[in-house]
């Protein structure tokens, strides 16, 4: 799990938004549904997140789980893994994942892959920023700002079965983007390229990622089971 170490979070508003979104963007469970009132109490004035929470209250758990899998697990453009947007499944993505591990280590914690999750999962980054180190969490999000924006656009333009447009989860990305600086010239260009071309497509896999000696140092105090992130895949 994440454990605080050092200075307290400086931006309480951003931390609350990130904490709530780290739960709402996770795979729906009974525990999540039962926590919706508590989550709303953290962001009562955020119309986007309150709307998403109300949507979740109005759906069954089975409906939420089915929609989540269709949205995030079956659609590459809605991937919750930040390095995917910049590197796709190329060799360079492995090095980028190592950088996430190193960033967590700078915050005084280690990431465990015991449950098979990757450290660039958006829910993990948000929880780290909200509960461990806001500055480092913000830097990770800013470094992958184009990917965050691409995910927001993909969810905003999501086509529903009834012909309407917009995934309910788009609200969480709108709320997250509101805590980040606006896109600048080169970043806006990067988003346009992602929309037009998609992530790099060199299929090389990540087989060398887990073997990196930099990933095996220090005690394990971050666990993907404690986030938890992601549905069974």
Backbone bond lengths (Angstrom), bond angles and torsions (degrees), N, CA, C in turn:
res aa  C-N    CA-C-N  psi(-1)  N-CA   C-N-CA  omega(-1)  CA-C   N-CA-C  phi
1 X - - - 1.462 - - 1.520 109.16 -
2 X 1.327 115.04 168.37 1.455 119.10 174.10 1.526 108.55 -83.02
3 X 1.313 116.95 137.03 1.461 121.15 174.73 1.519 108.48 -130.31
4 X 1.321 115.22 134.96 1.456 119.90 -176.70 1.516 110.42 -67.21
5 X 1.328 115.16 144.14 1.455 120.53 177.97 1.515 107.33 -152.09
6 X 1.313 117.21 116.24 1.458 119.50 178.30 1.510 112.34 102.05
7 X 1.340 115.69 -149.03 1.463 121.99 -173.22 1.514 112.05 -66.44
8 X 1.318 115.86 150.91 1.458 121.52 178.49 1.525 110.08 -73.03
9 X 1.326 115.49 159.96 1.457 120.17 177.64 1.521 109.64 -60.53
10 X 1.304 116.59 133.50 1.469 120.80 -175.62 1.521 112.07 -89.53
11 X 1.291 118.65 -32.30 1.451 121.68 -177.65 1.523 108.71 -107.05
12 X 1.330 116.24 91.76 1.456 120.89 -173.46 1.523 112.29 -64.84
13 X 1.320 117.51 -36.96 1.463 120.16 -178.92 1.522 111.44 -64.53
14 X 1.328 116.70 -47.75 1.460 120.15 178.53 1.519 110.44 -62.74
15 X 1.330 116.27 -40.69 1.464 119.78 -178.94 1.524 111.07 -61.64
16 X 1.320 117.08 -40.32 1.468 119.75 179.55 1.529 110.88 -65.85
17 X 1.333 116.19 -43.52 1.469 119.85 179.06 1.516 110.11 -61.65
18 X 1.332 116.56 -46.08 1.467 119.95 -178.98 1.527 111.16 -63.92
19 X 1.325 116.73 -41.43 1.467 119.63 -179.82 1.525 111.03 -61.88
20 X 1.328 116.22 -44.52 1.470 120.12 -179.61 1.525 110.39 -66.66
21 X 1.318 117.17 -43.99 1.469 120.11 -179.09 1.520 112.07 -66.66
22 X 1.329 117.42 -31.09 1.465 119.77 178.56 1.519 110.95 -63.94
23 X 1.312 116.83 -25.19 1.472 121.07 176.97 1.523 110.46 -87.98
24 X 1.331 117.10 -46.45 1.465 120.69 -175.34 1.523 112.83 -67.05
25 X 1.333 117.72 -25.91 1.462 120.93 179.21 1.527 112.62 -91.03
26 X 1.310 116.12 1.94 1.452 120.92 176.98 1.528 109.77 -85.77
27 X 1.318 116.33 166.49 1.462 121.49 177.43 1.529 109.48 -61.54
28 X 1.330 118.61 127.46 1.474 121.17 -176.36 1.523 112.69 -63.71
29 X 1.319 114.94 133.58 1.459 122.17 176.58 1.525 108.71 -134.40
30 X 1.315 116.21 169.89 1.461 119.76 175.90 1.522 110.70 -60.23
31 X 1.325 116.50 -38.86 1.467 120.64 179.09 1.524 110.61 -61.51
32 X 1.339 117.12 -42.16 1.458 119.90 178.36 1.522 110.82 -62.41
33 X 1.317 116.77 -49.59 1.464 120.74 -178.15 1.525 110.53 -58.89
34 X 1.319 116.66 -39.30 1.467 119.60 -179.17 1.530 112.32 -70.58
35 X 1.339 117.05 -15.28 1.467 120.20 -178.38 1.523 112.90 -97.77
36 X 1.334 118.17 4.30 1.464 120.28 -173.26 1.526 112.85 -61.34
37 X 1.326 117.70 -37.48 1.467 119.65 178.51 1.525 110.69 -63.37
38 X 1.326 115.93 -42.88 1.462 119.95 179.17 1.525 110.93 -64.31
39 X 1.331 116.36 -40.20 1.458 119.74 179.03 1.522 110.98 -63.70
40 X 1.319 116.72 -43.28 1.468 119.72 -179.84 1.523 111.10 -63.56
41 X 1.325 116.93 -34.02 1.463 119.66 -179.74 1.531 112.36 -65.93
42 X 1.339 117.13 -20.75 1.458 120.89 178.55 1.519 111.95 -80.29
43 X 1.347 116.82 -27.77 1.476 120.44 -176.40 1.527 110.17 -133.72
44 X 1.326 118.51 53.65 1.471 120.76 -172.98 1.518 113.98 -63.94
45 X 1.337 117.26 -21.00 1.464 120.36 -176.65 1.526 113.11 -102.79
46 X 1.326 117.19 4.44 1.458 120.29 179.16 1.525 108.51 -92.51
47 X 1.336 116.48 102.36 1.459 121.12 -173.93 1.524 112.44 -62.16
48 X 1.326 116.80 -31.77 1.461 119.60 -179.13 1.527 110.43 -68.82
49 X 1.328 116.58 -50.94 1.459 119.88 -177.25 1.520 111.51 -69.52
50 X 1.313 117.52 -38.06 1.459 120.16 177.03 1.530 110.39 -61.29
51 X 1.339 116.34 -39.33 1.456 119.79 177.72 1.513 112.30 -64.56
52 X 1.338 117.10 -40.67 1.464 120.70 177.51 1.520 110.73 -64.71
53 X 1.314 116.71 -41.93 1.461 120.50 179.40 1.526 110.57 -62.93
54 X 1.312 117.29 -41.14 1.467 120.15 178.11 1.526 111.31 -64.67
55 X 1.330 116.12 -38.49 1.465 119.30 176.00 1.521 110.39 -60.03
56 X 1.316 116.92 -43.09 1.460 120.59 -178.90 1.530 111.51 -66.05
57 X 1.320 115.79 -35.61 1.463 118.79 177.37 1.533 111.21 -64.27
58 X 1.327 116.52 -31.92 1.457 120.80 -175.06 1.515 114.30 -86.06
59 X 1.328 118.10 -1.74 1.464 121.74 -179.76 1.520 109.71 -114.44
60 X 1.316 115.87 156.22 1.457 119.66 174.70 1.525 108.99 -77.89
61 X 1.318 116.30 160.69 1.456 120.19 178.64 1.524 110.63 -60.91
62 X 1.324 117.31 -40.95 1.465 120.92 179.67 1.532 110.80 -61.95
63 X 1.330 117.07 -39.70 1.459 120.67 178.58 1.520 111.22 -65.42
64 X 1.333 116.45 -42.94 1.454 120.53 179.42 1.530 110.92 -63.16
65 X 1.316 116.17 -43.71 1.461 119.97 -178.93 1.523 111.26 -64.73
66 X 1.313 116.95 -42.61 1.460 120.45 179.23 1.525 110.85 -63.15
67 X 1.328 116.73 -45.82 1.459 120.49 179.78 1.524 111.25 -63.84
68 X 1.321 116.24 -38.18 1.465 120.52 -179.42 1.525 110.69 -63.33
69 X 1.318 116.47 -47.52 1.466 120.49 -178.76 1.519 110.93 -62.60
70 X 1.339 116.91 -43.52 1.462 120.52 179.26 1.526 110.42 -62.33
71 X 1.314 116.42 -39.38 1.467 120.67 -175.97 1.520 112.33 -75.38
72 X 1.321 117.29 -52.26 1.457 120.33 -169.11 1.526 114.64 -99.13
73 X 1.313 117.98 -27.01 1.460 119.52 -176.44 1.521 113.14 -97.20
74 X 1.310 117.74 -21.81 1.459 120.96 -176.96 1.524 113.25 -107.51
75 X 1.326 117.20 0.69 1.465 121.10 -175.49 1.518 109.72 -129.40
76 X 1.317 117.52 111.52 1.457 121.87 -175.76 1.518 112.54 -63.24
77 X 1.341 117.00 -34.07 1.465 119.07 -177.48 1.523 111.68 -70.57
78 X 1.335 118.06 -13.37 1.465 121.52 177.95 1.528 111.39 -108.73
79 X 1.331 116.67 26.13 1.459 120.37 178.67 1.528 110.66 -61.19
80 X 1.322 115.90 140.83 1.458 121.35 178.41 1.531 112.00 -93.54
81 X 1.325 116.80 8.91 1.461 121.74 -179.12 1.525 108.88 -99.85
82 X 1.325 116.54 114.47 1.454 120.83 -169.07 1.519 113.43 -64.62
83 X 1.323 118.34 -35.95 1.457 118.64 -177.55 1.525 111.90 -73.04
84 X 1.311 118.49 -18.13 1.461 120.48 -179.13 1.522 111.17 -61.80
85 X 1.327 116.93 -39.43 1.461 120.03 -176.77 1.528 111.65 -65.62
86 X 1.329 116.95 -35.33 1.458 120.43 -178.62 1.521 112.50 -83.91
87 X 1.331 117.40 -34.22 1.459 120.24 -169.98 1.520 115.02 -124.26
88 X 1.341 118.26 -8.18 1.446 119.79 -177.52 1.524 110.10 56.29
89 X 1.327 117.00 -143.47 1.462 121.06 176.99 1.524 110.11 -102.35
90 X 1.324 115.84 52.04 1.459 120.76 -179.90 1.527 110.23 -103.29
91 X 1.321 114.60 168.91 1.464 119.92 -177.69 1.526 111.51 -60.79
92 X 1.314 117.50 -33.46 1.470 120.43 -177.67 1.513 112.56 -65.53
93 X 1.319 117.30 -21.31 1.460 118.99 -179.59 1.523 111.42 -64.85
94 X 1.329 117.06 -34.17 1.464 119.57 178.75 1.513 111.86 -59.19
95 X 1.341 116.51 -43.44 1.459 120.21 178.60 1.522 111.10 -64.71
96 X 1.336 116.98 -36.66 1.464 120.73 178.88 1.527 110.83 -65.74
97 X 1.321 117.12 -36.66 1.456 120.39 177.79 1.523 111.27 -66.00
98 X 1.319 116.51 -36.82 1.462 120.29 175.91 1.526 110.04 -60.20
99 X 1.327 117.24 -38.11 1.462 120.84 179.92 1.522 111.79 -62.77
100 X 1.333 117.59 -34.38 1.463 119.96 175.49 1.524 109.95 -64.94
101 X 1.328 116.86 -43.28 1.461 120.37 177.65 1.521 110.77 -58.86
102 X 1.308 115.68 -44.56 1.460 119.91 -178.71 1.521 111.43 -66.44
103 X 1.336 117.19 -35.15 1.458 120.51 177.69 1.526 110.61 -64.97
104 X 1.323 116.99 -42.50 1.459 120.05 177.11 1.534 110.16 -61.82
105 X 1.318 115.25 -39.91 1.465 119.16 -179.73 1.530 110.87 -63.50
106 X 1.325 116.32 -37.75 1.471 118.91 176.82 1.519 111.47 -62.45
107 X 1.323 116.34 -28.51 1.456 120.38 176.84 1.513 113.27 -80.18
108 X 1.332 116.60 -2.55 1.458 120.68 176.42 1.510 114.47 95.01
109 X 1.335 117.69 14.68 1.457 120.53 -179.14 1.525 110.08 -132.35
110 X 1.313 116.14 164.98 1.452 122.32 176.89 1.524 109.12 -120.68
111 X 1.303 115.46 151.38 1.461 121.68 -179.60 1.520 109.96 -101.18
112 X 1.337 116.47 131.46 1.456 121.21 177.29 1.517 110.38 -102.82
113 X 1.328 116.10 133.70 1.456 121.30 175.69 1.525 111.83 -99.89
114 X 1.318 115.47 20.58 1.466 120.62 -175.47 1.522 112.01 -53.64
115 X 1.322 116.92 -33.71 1.464 120.28 -176.89 1.529 112.37 -104.36
116 X 1.318 116.83 15.33 1.455 120.77 170.96 1.514 116.10 79.60
117 X 1.333 119.08 14.78 1.462 121.17 179.79 1.520 110.45 -92.97
118 X 1.327 116.29 154.73 1.458 121.97 178.38 1.531 110.30 -97.51
119 X 1.329 117.67 149.59 1.463 120.91 -173.18 1.514 114.94 -74.47
120 X 1.344 118.12 -8.69 1.466 119.24 179.76 1.520 112.32 -93.28
121 X 1.335 117.86 7.64 1.466 120.43 178.06 1.525 108.69 -60.82
122 X 1.316 117.01 131.77 1.461 121.53 -174.39 1.519 111.78 -56.51
123 X 1.328 118.06 -40.04 1.468 119.84 179.93 1.527 111.24 -60.65
124 X 1.333 116.56 -39.09 1.460 120.43 179.80 1.516 111.07 -66.22
125 X 1.327 116.80 -44.29 1.463 120.70 -179.51 1.523 110.44 -63.02
126 X 1.329 116.74 -42.56 1.464 120.87 179.63 1.518 111.21 -64.04
127 X 1.326 117.20 -42.82 1.461 118.99 -179.69 1.521 111.14 -67.65
128 X 1.330 116.07 -39.79 1.460 119.42 176.37 1.529 110.55 -58.91
129 X 1.333 116.82 -47.47 1.451 120.19 -179.76 1.512 113.12 -63.87
130 X 1.331 116.49 -35.94 1.462 120.46 -177.07 1.521 112.92 -77.42
131 X 1.329 117.45 -30.08 1.462 119.18 -170.43 1.520 115.10 -120.34
132 X 1.327 118.15 -13.16 1.461 119.85 -176.33 1.528 111.44 -118.18
133 X 1.334 117.50 -62.59 1.457 120.49 -176.82 1.527 108.75 -148.23
134 X 1.321 116.17 104.65 1.457 121.26 -176.25 1.518 111.67 -63.70
135 X 1.331 117.60 -41.21 1.464 121.04 -176.21 1.528 111.31 -64.87
136 X 1.323 117.21 -45.00 1.461 119.99 179.80 1.520 110.20 -68.83
137 X 1.331 117.09 -40.83 1.457 119.97 176.97 1.514 111.85 -60.19
138 X 1.314 116.48 -42.52 1.464 120.49 178.56 1.524 110.53 -63.39
139 X 1.338 117.29 -40.67 1.459 119.76 -179.72 1.530 111.37 -63.40
140 X 1.335 117.01 -39.23 1.465 120.01 177.27 1.533 110.47 -62.31
141 X 1.320 116.43 -43.52 1.462 119.96 178.70 1.525 111.28 -65.74
142 X 1.334 116.16 -41.21 1.463 119.50 -179.80 1.529 111.45 -68.20
143 X 1.328 116.53 -37.10 1.464 119.84 178.45 1.526 111.33 -62.63
144 X 1.322 115.92 -27.64 1.470 121.38 -179.46 1.528 110.41 -115.82
145 X 1.343 114.24 34.89 1.470 120.48 -176.15 1.524 111.71 -60.26
146 X 1.329 117.17 -38.80 1.462 119.81 -179.64 1.526 110.49 -62.88
147 X 1.336 117.18 -40.31 1.460 120.50 178.71 1.514 112.18 -65.92
148 X 1.342 116.79 -41.07 1.463 120.19 177.07 1.525 110.16 -60.77
149 X 1.320 116.01 -42.71 1.465 120.13 -180.00 1.532 110.73 -67.44
150 X 1.320 117.13 -39.00 1.456 120.53 177.79 1.514 110.48 -61.07
151 X 1.315 117.45 -41.83 1.464 121.33 178.26 1.523 110.16 -64.21
152 X 1.333 117.06 -40.46 1.467 119.81 177.96 1.524 110.42 -61.25
153 X 1.320 116.89 -45.07 1.457 120.48 -179.97 1.524 111.64 -63.90
154 X 1.329 116.41 -41.31 1.461 120.10 -179.46 1.525 111.04 -63.49
155 X 1.321 116.92 -41.61 1.465 120.32 -179.29 1.528 110.89 -73.38
156 X 1.328 116.51 -36.00 1.464 119.88 178.96 1.521 110.97 -65.57
157 X 1.335 116.52 -36.09 1.456 120.54 -179.32 1.515 114.32 -92.20
158 X 1.312 117.54 8.78 1.466 122.00 -177.76 1.534 110.69 -60.08
159 X 1.337 116.11 132.25 1.459 120.98 179.15 1.533 109.78 -94.82
160 X 1.311 116.29 119.81 1.460 121.76 -179.97 1.526 111.07 -86.25
161 X 1.319 116.06 161.83 1.463 121.39 -177.93 1.531 112.45 -61.62
162 X 1.341 116.42 -27.62 1.463 119.08 -178.80 1.526 112.62 -85.59
163 X 1.340 116.99 5.88 1.449 120.90 178.88 1.514 114.86 92.25
164 X 1.328 116.96 -9.00 1.462 119.91 178.70 1.528 110.22 -78.11
165 X 1.315 115.48 166.37 1.463 121.29 -177.95 1.519 110.40 -117.79
166 X 1.329 115.85 138.58 1.457 120.63 175.83 1.511 113.13 112.61
167 X 1.318 116.68 118.26 1.456 121.12 174.03 1.522 109.83 -77.55
168 X 1.327 117.67 143.77 1.469 118.68 175.86 1.526 111.87 -56.21
169 X 1.341 116.95 -32.00 1.469 120.36 -177.71 1.520 112.81 -73.36
170 X 1.324 117.83 -9.96 1.461 119.61 175.63 1.525 110.64 -58.66
171 X 1.323 116.66 -31.77 1.466 120.39 -178.97 1.522 111.60 -58.69
172 X 1.330 116.99 -36.97 1.462 119.96 179.84 1.521 110.68 -66.49
173 X 1.336 117.11 -39.75 1.470 119.58 179.38 1.516 111.36 -69.49
174 X 1.340 117.16 -35.62 1.462 119.88 175.42 1.523 109.67 -60.92
175 X 1.331 116.70 -43.82 1.462 120.77 -179.23 1.526 111.13 -65.32
176 X 1.334 116.98 -40.74 1.468 120.18 178.91 1.519 110.41 -64.46
177 X 1.334 117.00 -47.31 1.467 120.50 -178.41 1.520 111.65 -61.20
178 X 1.320 116.77 -29.25 1.470 120.55 179.08 1.523 111.67 -68.17
179 X 1.332 117.87 -18.52 1.468 120.76 178.20 1.519 111.88 -91.86
180 X 1.334 117.32 -4.73 1.463 121.72 -177.56 1.523 110.01 -108.58
181 X 1.314 115.77 162.47 1.463 119.22 177.25 1.526 110.00 -68.76
182 X 1.310 115.75 158.57 1.457 120.45 179.71 1.521 110.31 -68.78
183 X 1.325 115.31 151.75 1.461 120.35 177.66 1.518 110.39 -63.05
184 X 1.338 115.88 138.64 1.457 120.90 176.53 1.518 109.76 -104.01
185 X 1.314 116.67 178.85 1.457 122.81 -171.25 1.510 115.94 -45.77
186 X 1.344 118.03 -61.27 1.457 120.88 -176.20 1.520 111.06 -66.04
187 X 1.340 116.69 -35.24 1.456 119.41 179.54 1.523 110.87 -69.09
188 X 1.319 116.79 -39.54 1.460 119.81 176.60 1.522 110.25 -62.89
189 X 1.330 116.84 -37.60 1.458 120.64 176.40 1.519 110.78 -64.72
190 X 1.334 116.37 -38.75 1.465 120.28 179.33 1.523 110.65 -63.49
191 X 1.327 116.79 -38.98 1.466 120.04 177.61 1.516 110.41 -64.09
192 X 1.328 116.51 -43.69 1.468 119.71 178.99 1.527 111.15 -59.95
193 X 1.340 116.12 -39.96 1.468 119.26 178.63 1.523 111.31 -65.99
194 X 1.331 116.24 -39.56 1.458 119.63 178.20 1.522 111.10 -62.64
195 X 1.331 116.18 -42.22 1.458 120.34 179.18 1.528 110.37 -62.67
196 X 1.326 116.26 -42.55 1.464 120.54 -175.88 1.530 113.14 -77.63
197 X 1.343 117.32 -39.64 1.453 121.15 -170.41 1.522 114.47 -111.77
198 X 1.325 117.14 -23.20 1.453 119.89 -173.86 1.514 110.96 78.36
199 X 1.344 117.89 174.71 1.466 121.86 179.39 1.524 111.13 -66.59
200 X 1.331 117.51 160.14 1.469 120.84 176.12 1.519 110.72 -55.20
201 X 1.330 116.76 146.67 1.463 120.77 -169.88 1.514 114.71 -114.71
202 X 1.328 119.15 10.94 1.459 120.87 178.66 1.518 109.65 -67.13
203 X 1.320 117.90 110.81 1.462 121.45 -175.47 1.517 109.77 -87.15
204 X 1.324 116.40 100.86 1.458 118.94 178.57 1.522 111.51 -122.62
205 X 1.304 118.00 -10.20 1.451 120.54 -179.86 1.514 112.07 76.98
206 X 1.345 116.32 178.88 1.458 122.23 -177.83 1.521 110.19 -123.80
207 X 1.329 117.08 32.28 1.452 120.08 -173.24 1.525 112.64 -61.52
208 X 1.326 117.23 -29.73 1.457 119.57 -178.56 1.507 114.11 -83.64
209 X 1.330 117.02 -7.81 1.463 120.83 -173.30 1.514 111.82 -64.11
210 X 1.323 116.62 -50.23 1.461 120.29 -176.22 1.513 113.10 -68.26
211 X 1.349 117.67 -18.03 1.451 120.47 -177.19 1.521 112.96 -86.55
212 X 1.314 118.22 -6.63 1.453 121.07 -177.78 1.522 109.66 -64.06
213 X 1.343 118.89 122.55 1.465 120.54 -177.44 1.507 113.35 -62.03
214 X 1.331 118.05 -21.55 1.463 120.34 179.62 1.511 111.86 -68.83
215 X 1.344 117.23 -14.89 1.450 120.11 -175.44 1.514 112.84 -92.74
216 X 1.311 118.59 -1.63 1.459 119.89 -171.10 1.520 112.99 -115.60
217 X 1.327 117.43 17.03 1.457 119.72 -176.30 1.508 111.40 -100.69
218 X 1.329 115.82 150.84 1.454 121.28 172.91 1.512 113.80 81.71
219 X 1.338 117.27 160.98 1.462 121.57 178.73 1.509 111.60 -69.85
220 X 1.306 116.65 150.30 1.457 121.54 -178.84 1.520 109.75 -88.16
221 X 1.335 117.14 116.04 1.458 119.50 175.87 1.514 112.52 -132.55
222 X 1.341 116.84 8.51 1.451 120.92 167.28 1.508 106.82 -117.30
223 X 1.288 117.22 127.37 1.464 120.30 179.73 1.499 110.14 -128.40
224 X 1.329 117.13 133.33 1.454 119.45 177.53 1.515 111.27 -64.47
225 X 1.334 117.65 -20.56 1.467 119.58 177.88 1.515 110.90 -70.59
226 X 1.329 116.77 -24.94 1.457 120.02 -178.21 1.512 111.98 -86.46
227 X 1.353 117.71 -13.06 1.456 116.92 179.70 1.528 110.17 -70.31
228 X 1.319 124.99 -45.92 1.467 124.42 -32.78 1.516 108.26 -79.44
229 X 1.290 119.34 155.52 1.456 120.34 -178.82 1.524 110.99 -119.70
230 X 1.312 115.49 133.66 1.448 120.61 168.88 1.504 115.60 86.69
231 X 1.312 114.18 146.03 1.451 121.32 174.94 1.517 109.46 -84.21
232 X 1.333 117.12 164.77 1.472 119.08 171.18 1.507 109.29 -56.02
233 X 1.341 116.89 132.66 1.461 120.09 -174.89 1.509 110.88 -116.58
